[in-house]
Amino acid sequence: MAAEAQATAAGGLAGEMEMEAYRRLFPLAFLERHLRESVRPDARRLAEARPTTIALAAVSSAHGSALVRLGDTAMLASIKLEVMSPSSEAPDEGSIAVEFHMPPICSPLVRPGRPAEVAPVISKNLEDILMSSGMLNLKELCLISGKASWLAYLDVYCLNADGSLLDAALISAVAAFTHLEIPLVSVGDDGRVFTVGGNEGKAKYELKPGGAVTSMTTIKECISLAKDGRRKLREILMDSVEAMEVDQTD
């Protein structure tokens, strides 16, 4: 029996090696074969989303954080708040600074000392989505109109890159803002604003739909899939929030 098990394992390994060689030598034919069978290379159906998990408060020193796994892709988002003077153009609003990081540990394609070319692109896309979607209310980050507001530093670290990087980064960013706890502040005799320790309240934000394609049939299919995906992701996020609240009350 042991010999048969070893033979089966060896056969399975050989089959995996042959499939990997076929994928590398004939990538187009490899993908076309899966499309004909309406299945993805990881055995998911075309309309089936990657398994997703969200863990809040992944960084204890941050004001808001989340660890997200989207299939084998892993993202860690961390938010740190800092008091700043608001701009003259928006005296009653705070601001957001977004940075996406891809350390060498996340992929063999990322070389030490050579920043990944896709990192600044994802940083810009993240910032554009967060700022243009209306999901963040910057007025909630205002402390004293024209004098003091919060600057939220959002850092997203790719821990493992296995596709859908922007999706995973965006989910982790939204989850981190959902977990955001704004510190208490006080105003000194000199008019300076400083934190007094402790956290109070949570600012919660929700995604808004967006995007456009030309075919109405495609639009309807995308909307249906997006709504289903949003519902599932919201359930995962809310389960994480509820689990964290239970842990805090114990």
Backbone bond lengths (Angstrom), bond angles and torsions (degrees), N, CA, C in turn:
res aa  C-N    CA-C-N  psi(-1)  N-CA   C-N-CA  omega(-1)  CA-C   N-CA-C  phi
1 M - - - 1.465 - - 1.531 110.51 -
2 A 1.350 115.14 -39.35 1.457 118.54 -179.87 1.518 110.68 -63.46
3 A 1.343 115.83 -39.60 1.459 120.28 -179.87 1.529 110.43 -64.85
4 E 1.373 116.02 -40.99 1.459 119.80 179.12 1.523 110.62 -64.23
5 A 1.327 116.07 -39.88 1.465 119.72 179.59 1.526 110.66 -64.26
6 Q 1.351 115.32 -40.96 1.451 118.82 178.62 1.518 111.31 -65.11
7 A 1.329 116.54 -38.06 1.459 120.60 179.02 1.523 110.80 -65.85
8 T 1.336 116.22 -41.95 1.468 120.41 178.61 1.512 111.00 -63.16
9 A 1.353 115.50 -43.93 1.460 119.92 179.02 1.518 110.77 -62.85
10 A 1.334 115.55 -42.06 1.459 119.72 179.37 1.520 110.68 -64.00
11 G 1.349 115.70 -40.51 1.454 119.63 178.67 1.507 111.53 -64.69
12 G 1.337 116.99 -40.64 1.459 120.67 178.01 1.508 111.26 -63.86
13 L 1.330 116.98 -41.48 1.456 121.14 178.97 1.518 110.88 -64.93
14 A 1.339 115.39 -41.61 1.461 119.60 178.83 1.521 110.76 -63.35
15 G 1.343 115.27 -39.83 1.460 119.40 178.61 1.514 111.95 -64.10
16 E 1.340 116.96 -41.01 1.456 120.80 178.00 1.525 111.04 -64.31
17 M 1.334 116.29 -39.56 1.459 119.99 179.46 1.521 110.86 -66.10
18 E 1.346 116.46 -40.34 1.462 120.31 177.85 1.522 111.43 -63.92
19 M 1.354 116.93 -41.44 1.462 121.04 178.90 1.518 111.22 -64.93
20 E 1.343 116.71 -40.71 1.455 120.52 178.91 1.529 110.83 -66.04
21 A 1.336 116.85 -39.28 1.461 120.64 177.50 1.529 110.52 -64.61
22 Y 1.342 116.46 -40.99 1.471 121.64 178.31 1.534 110.22 -63.33
23 R 1.340 116.64 -40.85 1.462 120.59 179.85 1.527 111.24 -63.78
24 R 1.327 116.72 -40.43 1.458 120.50 -178.54 1.529 112.06 -73.50
25 L 1.332 116.85 -37.78 1.465 120.48 -177.35 1.522 112.62 -79.07
26 F 1.330 116.45 -36.23 1.467 120.59 -177.00 1.540 109.86 -131.36
27 P 1.336 117.25 68.09 1.468 119.83 -175.05 1.527 113.38 -60.98
28 L 1.335 117.81 -39.92 1.466 120.20 -179.11 1.523 111.29 -65.56
29 A 1.339 116.39 -47.09 1.469 120.17 179.23 1.529 110.39 -63.79
30 F 1.323 116.25 -35.79 1.468 120.89 178.53 1.520 110.82 -60.59
31 L 1.326 116.69 -46.94 1.464 120.62 -179.38 1.525 111.90 -71.23
32 E 1.341 116.85 -38.98 1.466 120.00 179.46 1.523 111.14 -62.46
33 R 1.309 116.57 -36.35 1.465 120.44 178.26 1.526 110.72 -62.77
34 H 1.322 116.43 -42.88 1.456 119.73 179.23 1.529 111.60 -68.60
35 L 1.337 116.50 -36.48 1.461 119.61 178.25 1.525 111.17 -64.83
36 R 1.321 116.44 -39.36 1.475 119.54 178.61 1.520 111.16 -62.46
37 E 1.314 116.29 -32.76 1.466 120.69 -178.69 1.530 111.85 -94.44
38 S 1.361 116.93 3.60 1.469 122.59 178.90 1.527 112.20 53.97
39 V 1.309 114.62 43.23 1.466 119.92 179.25 1.526 108.73 -139.53
40 R 1.306 116.58 148.66 1.458 121.64 178.88 1.534 110.11 -88.68
41 P 1.330 117.77 162.64 1.465 120.13 179.17 1.522 114.24 -58.31
42 D 1.344 118.03 -25.42 1.459 120.27 178.35 1.531 112.28 -92.33
43 A 1.342 116.16 15.20 1.471 124.00 175.15 1.529 113.78 81.30
44 R 1.345 118.83 1.83 1.465 119.56 175.55 1.526 110.30 -76.98
45 R 1.329 116.10 150.40 1.458 120.23 170.82 1.524 108.39 -69.77
46 L 1.329 117.22 160.46 1.462 120.48 -174.63 1.527 112.57 -59.93
47 A 1.327 117.21 -37.46 1.463 120.61 -177.63 1.526 113.05 -90.48
48 E 1.324 116.80 4.27 1.465 120.92 -177.19 1.525 110.47 -91.30
49 A 1.328 116.02 123.97 1.462 120.66 -179.63 1.521 111.27 -74.61
50 R 1.315 115.68 160.34 1.461 120.47 175.76 1.522 109.92 -68.18
51 P 1.325 118.87 145.57 1.468 119.81 175.40 1.521 109.84 -60.54
52 T 1.327 115.98 132.96 1.461 121.26 -172.55 1.523 111.20 -124.93
53 T 1.328 115.85 135.54 1.465 121.30 173.89 1.521 108.87 -131.11
54 I 1.341 115.90 146.05 1.466 122.35 179.07 1.520 108.89 -130.69
55 A 1.326 116.12 126.32 1.466 121.52 176.36 1.520 107.99 -120.01
56 L 1.340 116.61 116.82 1.457 121.76 -179.67 1.530 110.90 -84.12
57 A 1.325 115.04 163.45 1.472 121.85 178.60 1.523 111.71 56.33
58 A 1.328 115.85 42.74 1.463 119.95 -179.14 1.521 112.16 -74.78
59 V 1.333 117.45 -22.25 1.473 122.03 178.87 1.520 107.53 -120.61
60 S 1.312 117.50 109.77 1.467 121.43 -173.95 1.528 112.89 -66.70
61 S 1.323 117.97 -27.08 1.463 120.89 -177.38 1.526 112.91 -85.12
62 A 1.326 117.80 -5.69 1.465 121.37 -178.41 1.518 110.84 -92.72
63 H 1.334 116.33 158.48 1.466 120.88 176.91 1.529 111.15 -80.05
64 G 1.308 116.79 -19.39 1.461 122.71 175.42 1.508 108.57 -160.84
65 S 1.325 117.70 137.53 1.466 119.52 -177.89 1.512 110.38 -158.81
66 A 1.320 115.07 159.89 1.468 120.47 178.80 1.522 109.72 -159.94
67 L 1.317 115.21 142.11 1.458 122.57 173.97 1.518 107.41 -110.76
68 V 1.327 116.82 121.87 1.465 121.86 -176.25 1.516 109.88 -119.94
69 R 1.325 115.10 136.09 1.460 121.14 172.83 1.519 108.31 -119.13
70 L 1.312 115.11 122.79 1.458 122.73 178.42 1.525 106.39 -118.31
71 G 1.345 115.53 92.63 1.451 118.52 -169.19 1.515 108.16 67.46
72 D 1.337 116.69 -126.05 1.460 120.52 177.86 1.531 112.34 -94.39
73 T 1.314 117.42 -2.15 1.461 120.92 176.38 1.524 109.15 -81.92
74 A 1.326 116.37 132.84 1.471 121.42 -178.29 1.522 109.96 -126.68
75 M 1.344 116.23 133.61 1.464 122.71 -179.93 1.529 110.05 -130.77
76 L 1.309 115.45 139.64 1.454 121.69 175.49 1.526 108.45 -120.03
77 A 1.342 116.70 117.88 1.463 121.59 179.04 1.517 109.40 -108.28
78 S 1.321 115.68 136.58 1.469 121.21 -178.87 1.523 109.23 -135.92
79 I 1.348 116.47 135.31 1.463 121.74 179.96 1.524 108.89 -119.93
80 K 1.320 116.22 126.76 1.468 122.50 173.92 1.526 108.35 -118.81
81 L 1.332 116.35 134.13 1.458 122.02 -179.10 1.523 110.84 -101.49
82 E 1.331 114.90 141.18 1.458 120.55 178.97 1.521 108.90 -140.62
83 V 1.334 117.27 136.40 1.463 121.40 179.03 1.522 109.53 -73.56
84 M 1.325 115.86 133.92 1.465 121.46 -179.53 1.523 109.11 -144.00
85 S 1.319 116.01 169.57 1.460 121.34 173.11 1.520 108.51 -87.15
86 P 1.338 119.07 127.94 1.463 120.41 -179.26 1.522 111.18 -68.42
87 S 1.317 115.35 161.00 1.456 119.63 178.76 1.527 110.35 -73.89
88 S 1.315 115.77 157.25 1.465 119.82 179.23 1.519 111.68 -68.19
89 E 1.350 116.97 -24.92 1.465 121.08 178.50 1.521 112.30 -73.88
90 A 1.332 117.48 -28.96 1.472 121.66 179.78 1.522 108.61 -137.35
91 P 1.340 117.87 73.30 1.467 121.21 -174.23 1.523 114.32 -68.48
92 D 1.343 117.23 -18.08 1.470 120.33 -178.47 1.525 111.93 -110.65
93 E 1.333 116.92 27.72 1.461 121.65 179.82 1.524 110.95 -133.23
94 G 1.322 114.86 150.97 1.451 120.69 170.71 1.521 108.81 -88.85
95 S 1.321 116.93 -167.61 1.465 119.97 -179.46 1.518 110.66 -146.96
96 I 1.328 114.89 164.29 1.464 122.63 -177.80 1.525 109.34 -124.08
97 A 1.323 116.76 135.80 1.463 122.34 172.93 1.523 107.72 -119.32
98 V 1.329 116.73 121.24 1.467 121.81 -173.36 1.522 110.73 -111.83
99 E 1.321 115.88 134.63 1.465 120.97 177.19 1.527 108.80 -141.63
100 F 1.339 115.90 129.22 1.466 121.79 178.34 1.518 108.47 -109.35
101 H 1.329 116.32 129.73 1.463 121.37 -175.27 1.535 110.78 -117.59
102 M 1.316 115.56 137.30 1.466 121.73 174.34 1.522 109.09 -126.67
103 P 1.338 117.74 86.88 1.465 120.57 178.21 1.530 110.40 -69.87
104 P 1.321 117.44 159.38 1.470 120.92 -178.35 1.521 113.82 -56.50
105 I 1.350 117.36 -25.52 1.461 120.20 -177.46 1.523 112.34 -66.46
106 C 1.338 117.80 -19.45 1.465 120.34 -173.34 1.528 113.10 -79.45
107 S 1.340 117.53 -22.19 1.466 119.82 -177.19 1.521 109.89 -163.19
108 P 1.331 117.08 143.58 1.467 119.53 176.10 1.527 112.33 -67.78
109 L 1.338 117.26 -13.54 1.461 121.17 179.02 1.528 112.21 -79.93
110 V 1.330 116.68 -14.83 1.470 121.19 179.18 1.520 108.78 -94.19
111 R 1.313 116.22 119.18 1.463 121.22 -176.81 1.523 111.13 -95.76
112 P 1.328 118.18 141.49 1.470 120.74 176.17 1.526 110.92 -58.07
113 G 1.325 115.82 134.76 1.457 120.60 178.97 1.511 114.61 81.71
114 R 1.338 116.76 -4.07 1.472 120.03 179.01 1.528 108.14 -125.94
115 P 1.330 117.92 100.58 1.466 121.06 -178.07 1.523 111.65 -56.67
116 A 1.327 116.03 140.64 1.456 120.38 178.82 1.526 110.01 -64.10
117 E 1.335 116.92 134.47 1.459 120.51 -176.68 1.521 112.02 -64.27
118 V 1.336 116.93 -28.39 1.458 119.90 -176.59 1.529 112.18 -78.01
119 A 1.329 118.02 -18.46 1.475 121.28 -175.24 1.528 113.20 -58.34
120 P 1.346 120.04 -51.77 1.469 118.62 179.31 1.516 113.28 -65.50
121 V 1.328 116.89 -28.55 1.466 120.38 177.42 1.522 110.57 -65.83
122 I 1.345 116.21 -45.68 1.469 120.02 178.75 1.525 110.35 -67.15
123 S 1.332 117.96 -37.29 1.468 120.92 176.24 1.523 110.66 -57.20
124 K 1.336 115.98 -47.19 1.470 120.58 -179.15 1.520 110.87 -65.85
125 N 1.336 117.50 -42.57 1.461 120.49 179.37 1.523 111.50 -63.37
126 L 1.327 116.49 -42.00 1.458 120.73 177.85 1.529 111.42 -59.77
127 E 1.322 115.19 -47.84 1.460 119.44 -179.24 1.528 111.23 -63.19
128 D 1.334 116.63 -42.68 1.467 120.42 179.47 1.524 111.19 -61.14
129 I 1.332 116.49 -44.39 1.469 120.53 -178.51 1.523 110.82 -65.67
130 L 1.329 116.82 -46.74 1.458 120.77 -177.75 1.529 111.94 -63.82
131 M 1.347 116.47 -39.07 1.455 120.02 -175.08 1.519 113.07 -84.08
132 S 1.334 118.34 -32.81 1.461 120.33 -175.41 1.522 113.38 -90.60
133 S 1.326 117.56 -18.51 1.463 120.70 -175.63 1.521 113.13 -77.67
134 G 1.319 117.19 -21.19 1.451 120.39 -176.84 1.516 113.36 81.38
135 M 1.334 117.82 8.64 1.464 120.10 -178.75 1.525 112.09 -73.79
136 L 1.344 117.03 -19.52 1.468 120.70 178.84 1.525 110.11 -109.31
137 N 1.304 116.06 129.53 1.455 121.25 176.32 1.529 108.25 -98.21
138 L 1.324 116.47 99.34 1.461 121.22 -175.45 1.524 112.38 -67.73
139 K 1.325 117.05 -19.78 1.471 119.73 178.53 1.529 110.66 -66.29
140 E 1.333 117.24 -26.41 1.461 120.14 178.65 1.527 111.65 -70.57
141 L 1.327 116.49 -12.70 1.461 120.72 178.90 1.524 111.91 -96.33
142 C 1.335 117.03 6.48 1.456 121.21 178.06 1.531 109.69 -84.68
143 L 1.331 117.18 135.36 1.459 122.52 177.26 1.530 111.01 -101.71
144 I 1.335 116.62 -57.13 1.463 122.96 176.24 1.523 106.88 -134.05
145 S 1.311 116.35 115.97 1.460 120.64 -175.64 1.526 111.73 -52.39
146 G 1.337 114.12 125.17 1.452 120.48 178.13 1.514 114.95 79.93
147 K 1.339 117.37 -6.63 1.464 119.71 -176.08 1.532 114.15 -123.09
148 A 1.316 116.62 -42.66 1.475 118.36 -175.97 1.527 110.45 -150.00
149 S 1.314 115.38 141.01 1.461 121.47 176.14 1.516 108.12 -153.90
150 W 1.325 115.21 171.59 1.464 120.36 178.94 1.524 110.69 -90.97
151 L 1.312 115.12 137.80 1.460 121.90 167.16 1.513 106.60 -106.28
152 A 1.326 116.47 118.53 1.470 121.58 -178.44 1.526 109.28 -97.25
153 Y 1.313 115.84 113.99 1.469 120.79 175.47 1.529 108.33 -88.78
154 L 1.312 116.27 110.90 1.464 121.53 177.41 1.522 109.18 -101.12
155 D 1.325 116.06 113.96 1.465 121.72 176.18 1.520 108.63 -113.62
156 V 1.324 116.10 125.01 1.462 121.56 178.27 1.525 107.89 -114.94
157 Y 1.331 115.20 122.30 1.466 121.35 -178.32 1.523 109.86 -108.62
158 C 1.317 116.11 125.89 1.459 120.90 175.21 1.531 108.05 -83.94
159 L 1.325 115.88 114.09 1.459 120.73 -179.38 1.524 111.98 -89.51
160 N 1.327 115.75 -29.16 1.470 120.69 176.47 1.517 108.22 -152.08
161 A 1.322 116.65 122.86 1.464 121.98 -176.91 1.526 110.28 -100.95
162 D 1.331 115.26 109.83 1.466 119.91 178.58 1.532 110.07 -137.84
163 G 1.352 115.41 39.75 1.457 120.17 178.44 1.514 113.20 94.70
164 S 1.351 115.81 163.94 1.472 122.88 -179.86 1.526 111.38 53.78
165 L 1.330 116.20 43.34 1.469 120.18 -175.27 1.524 112.03 -65.16
166 L 1.344 117.39 -44.66 1.460 119.62 -179.09 1.524 110.97 -65.49
167 D 1.332 117.42 -41.06 1.465 120.53 178.33 1.526 110.86 -59.40
168 A 1.326 115.45 -49.07 1.471 119.99 -178.43 1.523 110.96 -64.94
169 A 1.333 116.69 -40.09 1.467 120.37 179.39 1.524 110.85 -64.66
170 L 1.331 117.09 -41.23 1.462 120.63 -179.36 1.528 111.13 -67.36
171 I 1.319 116.85 -41.95 1.471 120.17 178.18 1.523 110.35 -61.47
172 S 1.335 116.75 -43.30 1.461 119.62 -179.49 1.530 111.02 -66.30
173 A 1.343 117.17 -36.81 1.459 120.63 179.07 1.523 110.89 -65.43
174 V 1.331 116.81 -46.78 1.469 120.69 179.99 1.526 110.30 -63.48
175 A 1.336 116.71 -41.20 1.467 120.33 178.87 1.525 110.68 -63.27
176 A 1.330 117.04 -39.50 1.464 120.53 179.33 1.530 111.05 -65.16
177 F 1.340 117.46 -40.09 1.461 120.32 177.17 1.525 110.99 -68.79
178 T 1.327 116.73 -31.76 1.459 119.66 175.81 1.524 110.99 -64.04
179 H 1.319 116.08 -32.66 1.469 121.95 -179.06 1.527 112.26 -90.42
180 L 1.337 117.85 -1.00 1.456 121.65 -174.08 1.525 112.31 -59.30
181 E 1.320 116.97 128.45 1.460 123.68 175.92 1.523 108.20 -118.15
182 I 1.335 116.03 119.82 1.467 121.24 -175.65 1.529 109.92 -90.15
183 P 1.332 118.73 123.50 1.470 121.41 -178.02 1.525 112.45 -65.47
184 L 1.326 115.65 155.22 1.453 121.27 172.72 1.532 109.20 -71.94
185 V 1.327 116.67 145.37 1.469 120.65 178.66 1.520 109.88 -129.86
186 S 1.308 115.37 162.57 1.453 121.82 176.50 1.525 108.42 -140.53
187 V 1.331 115.20 159.46 1.467 120.47 179.74 1.522 108.91 -109.78
188 G 1.322 116.40 124.75 1.453 121.04 -179.12 1.514 112.67 -77.95
189 D 1.319 116.65 174.13 1.466 121.58 179.29 1.522 111.95 -62.01
190 D 1.337 115.73 -26.45 1.463 119.16 179.70 1.521 112.54 -87.28
191 G 1.342 116.67 3.41 1.456 120.45 178.40 1.513 114.71 88.23
192 R 1.321 116.47 -0.96 1.455 120.13 -179.60 1.527 110.28 -80.64
193 V 1.344 114.95 143.01 1.468 121.42 179.37 1.519 108.70 -97.10
194 F 1.331 116.82 132.12 1.455 119.97 178.74 1.522 109.13 -141.89
195 T 1.339 115.49 154.72 1.455 120.62 179.12 1.517 109.79 -78.67
196 V 1.336 114.69 148.58 1.466 119.40 -177.83 1.522 111.73 -115.10
197 G 1.330 116.65 9.45 1.458 119.89 178.86 1.502 111.65 87.49
198 G 1.334 114.98 155.02 1.461 120.03 -178.65 1.513 111.01 84.59
199 N 1.309 115.60 157.99 1.455 121.80 179.22 1.517 109.59 -123.26
200 E 1.300 116.47 148.03 1.451 120.19 179.24 1.518 110.29 -146.08
201 G 1.327 115.26 129.34 1.453 120.18 174.69 1.515 113.13 79.51
202 K 1.298 115.75 160.12 1.455 122.64 177.24 1.524 109.30 -134.42
203 A 1.305 115.66 131.35 1.458 119.81 176.38 1.519 108.44 -93.59
204 K 1.326 117.46 118.13 1.457 121.51 -177.38 1.527 110.71 -108.87
205 Y 1.298 115.02 137.90 1.453 120.85 -177.72 1.532 109.87 -129.30
206 E 1.322 115.47 153.27 1.460 120.43 178.74 1.526 109.88 -125.10
207 L 1.323 115.93 148.26 1.463 120.99 176.22 1.542 110.15 -70.29
208 K 1.328 114.56 151.21 1.477 122.91 169.44 1.516 108.89 -114.81
209 P 1.393 118.97 143.94 1.459 120.92 -178.01 1.520 111.84 -70.18
210 G 1.325 116.74 156.99 1.457 120.83 177.84 1.513 111.06 -165.67
211 G 1.345 116.97 -179.97 1.449 121.47 179.32 1.513 111.87 104.35
212 A 1.321 116.95 161.09 1.473 120.68 -179.57 1.515 110.68 -155.36
213 V 1.327 116.46 139.26 1.456 123.64 172.67 1.521 107.32 -134.45
214 T 1.324 117.80 172.45 1.459 120.12 -171.90 1.518 114.25 -88.12
215 S 1.321 118.53 -40.20 1.455 121.62 -176.40 1.523 111.45 -79.39
216 M 1.357 116.87 129.22 1.470 120.06 179.41 1.519 110.97 -65.23
217 T 1.337 116.25 -35.78 1.465 119.29 178.08 1.519 110.47 -62.96
218 T 1.325 115.51 -44.23 1.458 120.05 178.15 1.518 111.00 -64.30
219 I 1.341 116.78 -39.64 1.454 121.16 178.83 1.525 110.46 -59.43
220 K 1.347 116.45 -47.40 1.456 120.66 -178.99 1.527 111.55 -63.07
221 E 1.339 116.15 -40.58 1.462 119.71 178.76 1.532 110.46 -65.43
222 C 1.348 116.03 -42.21 1.463 119.98 179.48 1.524 111.22 -65.18
223 I 1.341 116.46 -40.99 1.461 120.08 179.01 1.522 110.54 -62.66
224 S 1.339 115.56 -43.27 1.463 119.48 179.80 1.525 111.22 -62.30
225 L 1.334 115.86 -46.46 1.467 120.04 179.29 1.525 111.20 -65.57
226 A 1.347 115.92 -39.89 1.463 119.77 -179.22 1.528 111.14 -65.39
227 K 1.346 116.47 -41.98 1.461 119.91 178.61 1.523 111.08 -62.70
228 D 1.336 115.34 -42.11 1.462 119.12 179.27 1.527 110.23 -66.01
229 G 1.341 116.04 -43.09 1.459 119.38 178.42 1.515 112.23 -65.22
230 R 1.350 116.96 -40.15 1.460 120.85 178.64 1.526 110.60 -63.72
231 R 1.346 115.66 -41.50 1.464 119.06 179.78 1.520 110.78 -61.87
232 K 1.334 116.57 -43.83 1.460 120.25 -179.39 1.529 111.29 -66.20
233 L 1.353 115.94 -43.34 1.463 119.29 179.84 1.529 111.20 -65.33
234 R 1.348 116.45 -38.40 1.464 119.50 178.33 1.525 110.67 -64.63
235 E 1.341 116.73 -39.66 1.460 119.88 177.88 1.521 110.91 -61.98
236 I 1.344 115.86 -42.26 1.461 120.48 179.26 1.526 110.20 -63.16
237 L 1.350 116.30 -44.44 1.453 120.79 -178.97 1.525 111.33 -66.09
238 M 1.333 117.65 -44.31 1.461 121.01 -179.93 1.531 111.63 -65.66
239 D 1.336 116.24 -36.43 1.468 119.59 175.91 1.520 110.32 -61.91
240 S 1.346 116.25 -39.49 1.463 120.26 178.47 1.521 111.36 -65.81
241 V 1.348 116.24 -41.34 1.469 120.50 178.92 1.519 110.62 -63.66
242 E 1.344 116.99 -46.06 1.462 121.20 -179.75 1.522 111.72 -63.57
243 A 1.336 115.78 -40.28 1.465 119.24 179.59 1.524 110.86 -64.48
244 M 1.323 116.54 -38.06 1.460 120.39 179.01 1.518 110.65 -67.98
245 E 1.346 117.69 -40.64 1.462 120.76 179.52 1.518 111.26 -64.22
246 V 1.338 116.23 -37.12 1.469 120.31 176.89 1.513 110.69 -63.96
247 D 1.349 116.24 -42.66 1.460 119.98 179.92 1.524 111.22 -63.71
248 Q 1.340 117.82 -35.93 1.447 120.50 -178.29 1.521 112.94 -72.05
249 T 1.349 116.06 -27.18 1.467 119.05 -179.62 1.517 113.12 -85.54
250 D 1.347 116.58 -15.92 1.479 119.95 -179.75 1.524 110.56 -73.10
